[in-house]
């Protein structure tokens, strides 16, 4: 039965575990989205022989009220659980995600030095929200369950909550703060891809991320025609190829 709380409820946004070879890839969706956000990328990687898994993070895929009750620690725990499932059947594992999913991937990489590499799609380490916007968000959250959005990037193919649950958005900011503090623990090869038309993640997010991690191997790509959701946008084919090239190089180093 389709969930009327979701934009594009007909898409399959369920968690997945696609068994393949001995190199695994963890892929997380972003804030308010579902697994559909990374599923096409996951399927493409699976076709190239990878074992690929993605969690449906707590509060997502149900209702905005559920997301407002979720805490960032629950997102981190869900990521850890699935990462452990992957390590049980794979010799090496890459971790990645879209937007907030990148925060989760970075968090896992900071906890697990054995991770082979980090895949950051529109990494939410630096947002376009001003400091004043963040203050307004925190002040409004206790009194306003959610607010509307001016638009949804790739609304024709994206699945998730059309509104912005405010208490959950505060948790996103808290998670971001925690992850920023852990970036110096990251030494693995790291890939960052950003959409040139992204209005959610700051254009300097990639360079900021690279300045904070201790990784010596850092690779950045601009998707010139893509918006925030580069895992669903018009340059997905290039995103897939860049990801495969990166994983093939660094799975061999593991």
C-alpha positions as CSV (number, residue, x, y, z in Angstrom):
1,X,0.0,0.0,0.0
2,X,1.4,3.4,-1.0
3,X,2.1,5.9,1.7
4,X,0.1,9.2,1.0
5,X,2.6,11.1,3.3
6,X,5.3,10.7,0.6
7,X,5.9,12.6,-2.6
8,X,5.9,10.1,-5.4
9,X,4.6,7.2,-3.2
10,X,4.7,4.8,-6.1
11,X,8.5,4.4,-6.1
12,X,10.2,1.6,-4.1
13,X,11.9,3.4,-1.2
14,X,12.5,0.3,0.9
15,X,15.9,-0.7,2.4
16,X,17.9,-3.0,0.3
17,X,20.8,-5.5,0.5
18,X,22.0,-6.6,-3.0
19,X,24.4,-9.5,-2.7
20,X,27.4,-9.5,-5.1
21,X,31.1,-9.8,-4.8
22,X,33.5,-9.3,-1.9
23,X,33.7,-5.5,-2.2
24,X,30.7,-3.9,-0.5
25,X,29.2,-0.4,-0.8
26,X,27.1,1.2,1.9
27,X,24.8,3.9,0.4
28,X,22.5,6.1,2.5
29,X,19.7,8.4,1.4
30,X,19.5,12.0,2.7
31,X,17.2,14.0,5.0
32,X,13.4,13.4,4.4
33,X,14.1,11.1,1.5
34,X,13.9,7.3,1.1
35,X,16.2,4.6,-0.3
36,X,14.9,5.4,-3.7
37,X,17.2,8.4,-3.7
38,X,20.2,6.1,-4.0
39,X,18.6,3.0,-5.5
40,X,19.5,3.6,-9.1
41,X,23.1,4.1,-8.2
42,X,23.0,1.0,-6.0
43,X,21.6,-1.1,-8.9
44,X,24.3,0.1,-11.2
45,X,27.0,-0.8,-8.8
46,X,25.4,-4.2,-8.1
47,X,25.4,-4.9,-11.9
48,X,29.2,-4.3,-11.8
49,X,29.6,-6.9,-9.1
50,X,29.5,-5.0,-5.9
51,X,27.5,-6.0,-2.8
52,X,25.4,-2.9,-2.1
53,X,23.2,-2.1,0.9
54,X,21.2,0.9,2.0
55,X,19.2,1.6,5.2
56,X,15.9,3.4,5.5
57,X,16.9,5.7,8.3
58,X,14.6,6.0,11.4
59,X,11.7,8.4,10.9
60,X,11.9,8.2,7.1
61,X,9.4,6.6,4.7
62,X,6.6,6.8,7.3
63,X,5.4,10.3,8.3
64,X,6.9,13.7,9.1
65,X,5.7,13.2,12.7
66,X,7.8,10.1,12.9
67,X,10.9,12.0,11.6
68,X,10.3,14.7,14.2
69,X,10.6,12.1,16.9
70,X,13.9,10.6,15.5
71,X,17.3,11.5,16.9
72,X,20.6,11.6,15.0
73,X,22.0,8.9,17.3
74,X,19.3,6.6,15.8
75,X,20.5,7.4,12.3
76,X,24.1,6.6,13.3
77,X,23.0,3.3,14.9
78,X,21.1,2.2,11.8
79,X,24.1,3.0,9.7
80,X,26.4,1.0,12.0
81,X,24.2,-2.0,12.0
82,X,24.1,-2.2,8.3
83,X,27.8,-1.6,8.0
84,X,28.4,-4.6,10.2
85,X,26.2,-6.7,8.0
86,X,28.3,-5.7,5.0
87,X,31.6,-6.4,6.7
88,X,30.4,-9.9,7.6
89,X,30.2,-10.9,3.9
90,X,32.7,-8.5,2.2
91,X,36.5,-8.2,2.3
92,X,36.4,-4.4,1.9
93,X,33.6,-1.9,2.2
94,X,33.1,1.7,0.9
95,X,30.7,4.0,2.6
96,X,28.7,6.7,0.9
97,X,25.5,8.7,0.9
98,X,23.6,11.6,-0.6
99,X,23.6,14.9,1.4
100,X,22.8,13.9,5.0
101,X,23.7,10.3,3.9
102,X,27.2,11.7,3.3
103,X,27.3,12.8,7.0
104,X,26.4,9.2,8.0
105,X,29.2,7.8,5.7
106,X,31.7,10.3,7.1
107,X,30.6,9.4,10.7
108,X,31.2,5.7,10.0
109,X,34.5,6.3,8.3
110,X,35.7,8.3,11.4
111,X,34.8,5.3,13.6
112,X,36.2,2.6,11.3
113,X,39.7,3.1,9.9
114,X,39.4,-0.2,8.0
115,X,36.8,1.3,5.6
116,X,38.2,1.3,2.1
117,X,36.9,4.8,1.0
118,X,34.2,7.4,1.4
119,X,31.7,8.4,-1.3
120,X,30.2,11.8,-0.7
121,X,27.3,12.9,-3.0
122,X,26.3,16.5,-2.3
123,X,28.0,16.3,1.2
124,X,26.0,18.2,3.8
125,X,29.0,19.4,5.7
126,X,28.3,23.0,4.7
127,X,24.8,24.2,3.9
128,X,23.5,27.3,2.3
129,X,21.6,28.1,5.5
130,X,22.8,31.3,7.1
131,X,23.5,31.5,10.8
132,X,20.3,33.6,11.2
133,X,18.3,30.9,9.4
134,X,19.6,28.2,11.8
135,X,18.7,30.3,14.8
136,X,15.1,30.8,13.4
137,X,14.9,27.1,12.7
138,X,15.8,26.2,16.3
139,X,13.4,28.8,17.7
140,X,10.5,27.7,15.6
141,X,11.0,23.9,15.9
142,X,9.2,23.5,19.3
143,X,6.1,25.3,18.0
144,X,5.8,24.4,14.3
145,X,5.9,20.7,13.3
146,X,6.9,21.4,9.7
147,X,7.2,24.1,7.0
148,X,6.7,24.0,3.3
149,X,9.5,24.1,0.8
150,X,9.6,26.5,-2.2
151,X,10.5,23.6,-4.5
152,X,11.8,20.0,-4.6
153,X,14.8,19.2,-6.8
154,X,14.0,16.6,-9.4
155,X,10.4,16.4,-8.0
156,X,9.5,14.1,-10.9
157,X,11.8,11.3,-9.7
158,X,12.4,12.1,-6.0
159,X,10.6,10.3,-3.1
160,X,10.2,11.6,0.4
161,X,8.4,14.1,2.6
162,X,7.4,17.2,0.6
163,X,7.6,19.4,3.8
164,X,10.4,20.1,6.2
165,X,9.9,18.7,9.7
166,X,11.6,21.2,11.9
167,X,12.5,19.2,15.0
168,X,14.2,16.7,12.7
169,X,16.0,19.5,10.9
170,X,17.5,20.5,14.2
171,X,18.7,17.0,14.6
172,X,20.3,17.2,11.2
173,X,22.2,20.3,12.4
174,X,23.2,18.5,15.5
175,X,24.5,15.5,13.5
176,X,26.4,17.9,11.2
177,X,28.1,19.4,14.2
178,X,29.1,16.0,15.5
179,X,30.5,14.9,12.2
180,X,32.4,18.1,11.6
181,X,34.2,17.4,14.9
182,X,35.1,13.9,13.7
183,X,36.5,14.8,10.3
184,X,40.2,14.9,11.5
185,X,39.8,11.2,12.3
186,X,39.2,10.4,8.6
187,X,42.2,9.2,6.6
188,X,40.6,7.0,3.9
189,X,40.5,8.0,0.2
190,X,37.6,10.3,-0.2
191,X,35.4,11.1,-3.2
192,X,33.1,14.2,-3.4
193,X,30.6,15.0,-6.1
194,X,28.6,18.2,-6.2
195,X,25.9,19.5,-8.5
196,X,26.7,22.9,-9.9
197,X,22.9,23.8,-9.6
198,X,22.6,22.7,-6.0
199,X,21.0,25.4,-3.8
200,X,21.0,23.3,-0.6
201,X,24.7,22.4,-0.1
202,X,27.2,25.3,-0.2
203,X,29.5,25.4,-3.3
204,X,32.5,25.3,-0.9
205,X,31.3,22.1,0.8
206,X,33.8,19.9,-1.0
207,X,36.8,22.1,-0.5
208,X,35.9,22.6,3.2
209,X,35.5,18.9,3.7
210,X,38.9,18.2,2.1
211,X,40.5,20.8,4.3
212,X,39.3,19.1,7.5
213,X,40.0,15.4,6.8
214,X,43.5,13.8,7.0
215,X,43.1,11.8,3.8
216,X,45.9,12.1,1.4
217,X,43.8,10.9,-1.6
218,X,40.9,13.4,-2.3
219,X,38.9,13.5,-5.5
220,X,36.3,16.1,-6.4
221,X,34.0,16.3,-9.4
222,X,31.4,18.9,-10.4
223,X,28.3,17.7,-12.1
224,X,27.6,20.7,-14.3
225,X,24.0,20.1,-15.1
226,X,22.8,18.6,-11.8
227,X,21.0,20.0,-8.8
228,X,21.2,18.8,-5.1
229,X,20.0,15.2,-5.8
230,X,22.8,14.2,-8.1
231,X,22.0,10.5,-7.5
232,X,18.7,11.1,-9.4
233,X,19.7,13.8,-11.8
234,X,20.6,14.0,-15.5
235,X,24.3,13.1,-15.0
236,X,23.6,9.9,-13.1
237,X,25.5,7.9,-15.7
238,X,28.7,9.9,-15.1
239,X,28.1,9.7,-11.3
240,X,28.0,5.9,-11.6
241,X,31.2,5.8,-13.7
242,X,33.1,8.1,-11.5
243,X,32.1,6.0,-8.5
244,X,33.1,2.7,-10.1
245,X,36.5,4.1,-11.2
246,X,37.1,5.3,-7.6
247,X,36.1,2.0,-6.0
248,X,38.2,0.0,-8.5
249,X,41.3,2.0,-7.7
250,X,41.0,1.8,-3.9
251,X,39.5,-1.6,-3.3
252,X,42.9,-2.9,-4.6
253,X,44.7,-0.9,-1.9
254,X,42.8,-2.5,0.9
